[in-house]
Every structure is written in structure tokens, then in C-alpha cells.
Amino acid sequence: MNEMQATKIAEILGGPAWQSGGDIWLVLFERSDGKVVALSDDVVCEYADQFALEDGNQSASIILH
């Protein structure tokens, strides 16, 4: 997704839009249990915490295509 799409979705979900590198934009939000969920236009990934996100260690994912 592009920056505009990520920003709009982030506003709705209450999390930040985040550029993960190159021109890849994600929407992040932290769950009440501290886990971080990252959404792209291809996949939704769950991470144990912010450190796991930064390391790319997802605990679960759902491919959207």
C-alpha cells in the first residue's frame, strides 16, 4: 500500500503508518496484551512485541491474496 492508504487505515485503526523500507508502507497497532499487529496489502502479521517486529520474528500471519 502507499503512504496515503496506510495513513487513512492507520487513522481508522488508531495506530501509526510505518514505512518498513523502500516504498513499503504498513499499518501498526498494539493489542491490549502488548502484541503488535502489522497490516500490509498482502499480509497481516502478529509479533510478540516491538522488538520482534523490528527483528522480523512474526508469531502468526494471514496471507490476503
HELIX and SHEET records of a PDB file:
HELIX    1   1 GLU A    3  LEU A   13  1                                  11    
HELIX    2   2 GLN A   50  ASP A   55  1                                   6    
SHEET    1   A 5 ALA A  17  GLY A  21  0                                        
SHEET    2   A 5 ILE A  24  GLU A  30 -1                                        
SHEET    3   A 5 VAL A  36  LEU A  39 -1                                        
SHEET    4   A 5 VAL A  43  TYR A  47 -1                                        
SHEET    5   A 5 GLN A  58  ILE A  63 -1                                        
END                                                                             
